[in-house]
Amino acid sequence: MHSVRVHMPKARITLVTDSISNETFVGVRKEELKYVDELIVLSFDSTFSQQQRSRLVKTSLRQNIEGDFIYIDCDTIICKPFPEISSAPTDIMACPDTHCKNLMNDPYRWLALRDGRKLNWPVEKETTYFNGGVLYVKDTSVAHEFYRLWNRNLLDSFSKGISMDQPALAKSNYQMGHIIGVLGDIWNCQLKHGIRFLKDAVIVHYLTTNVSRRNTEQLFILNDTKNFDCIKSCARIPDAIEKVIHDPFLGIAPMTHCFAGDDIYFFQTQSYAAISASTTDYKAGLVSQNERNKEFLQSDLFFYCLRHFPNLLTMALERIIQRLGRIKRFCKSHM
């Protein structure tokens, strides 16, 4: 909300929350409400978790807000004034998930297929799978009908162990004949997937779901929980974040690598996650080099290197064999 006020001081901000979360706006946190023109508080059954209540709020917006609106997830910053989109051709617009124009290329396709099976609809036949982080919504009967359906599908998702609202969004779009239109990528620049659009981004969606919890440094400054702890305790936006609001590239970690093509799919696998965890444990002294070598030889990464970098892999194996030979000689000499 602070970044909205920086770039669009006269914009109207409506904050919609649930009754339990509303009770937390006390003390320092009450300062957040200074940005808000309208506060709407919705009540839900107390058996719903905090995460579930946030999803229920999101899918109830159309029934509780008058006029057209742009919905924006909390894990975002606004980097430019909004361009004019009042002549949008469809009732609801969104950006493709991970900026992939076709679900076939989405690195999280496996997740969409898994949830689609649970919700009993042919997601594998979909072309565009939308990200629900930024939505342009008109005040029309079609949009109202869509949100009622989305809310019902969300409740069905909860009953089947799905916590995200995006699978229900996708199913609702399918059931209503694909009414969601494509919003330009600059409206929802999803890090780590949308670096190409960062320069012109209107909204940067830094994705709290993609935080590397075991990593020593996050991709984006706002993925670091220490910055939020500072805001919560001081009710002040740190200078480093103020600069990012004007130039989002300043929020990128100094040591960053970009990946494309097949590499992207590998770095979304569970095998890579396990190898990454092993690397972190090794740096912390929790596992030995020999244990890391053994894990590497049994990993997808080993076979990936074997296919793409056979010469490099041969050199790595020679070093491992040399190390094992030295260990063997050391053991013999001390027996």
Steps between C-alpha positions, in 0.01 A plus 500: 500500500791733567628451145154583361505831687853576373400469134127579516423722800135544397427131437214349701615207714250254644638252753290187547579273793333249729376578851774303678782665302338840552556466874877501439498862381608635839809684622765549234307291248210745511723736300433286191142628490614855425530401133143368481197687364256221579527206740266204446491226763350159415408227747565130446470188708781488758587144391666638187876559530657841446614394153155370410334820623729706275391289200133538596544877519655499154217302340235718671627835369260543208197463729634760746654777286312741276638589157790365297813417698854371474577231756866481609662233720684614813838370377530774238634851451375764259782649292314731261164678473233276348439537125140539384317167462134611524440379143595141589329256260403241766333503841805355679866521399815338639859414403606146411664313784883518484451709181448179299253543216439126498452277805713237327808715568414604857766366741219436751286308252529187714337688787214623280442145374502357852248753630289471183460127559390566858242752379385265223547713190721457187767759579741318266296637207542862611717741305534799734524451877459836674676641805255640756737758651371794295146510360310770311128450571204687356175552690286285272258212547751266336775597747260457794401154376867408454590598858209302646618194308863562599398513867312169473793335324734634768295337776510176300880542474530530879304176544750324271816629667578785258588825678571720196224701328655477152377147413144610581553814289610287204209256536250788520647651183457162326142458622399847378647454154839668553381853566830624650695722262878536487642798686841633393799345677608836647188492719620195691878459463548172685848460640678266446335436164450846355842667505445596134213730606660652808619821328147599395312332785201681647461240775780270622371178654791368703318179602532409868425141394841488329712588802813280526475432872839329527681746276746754639360774274162552334445595137314820591539735795135462602534122523725557802288480814739731688368793296142424601602465864641853477177636351286324761705619795568858383206578267758643260602406147880441490698720260609197296137410428410862420763489225360174363157661459659731243744249350410132561838383364653632823311226684671215314765314700860596401592136429229384260499253209240490222380170355294417193379202298535151643701628797186662641318166523789331676525770763132443590553130582505341844842357419646847463336605825665205677841580347463865597420399857805272502719789386367718780562225757854450371577871532364487854718197579204263542604247234837382374644539150475123448128505581453782248691303234285193555179706482617669181569169324143390576333824393321633192767768485765232434305366201424856380874575500572167335272597212600864458855530637677164461853649499436709809344202675798280416731750668272512806494120526878485474527739794256288703696181420827671594350614828370149576844358417667740744250405770568130438879550525456708815293225665757234414785704642320545834384142547 
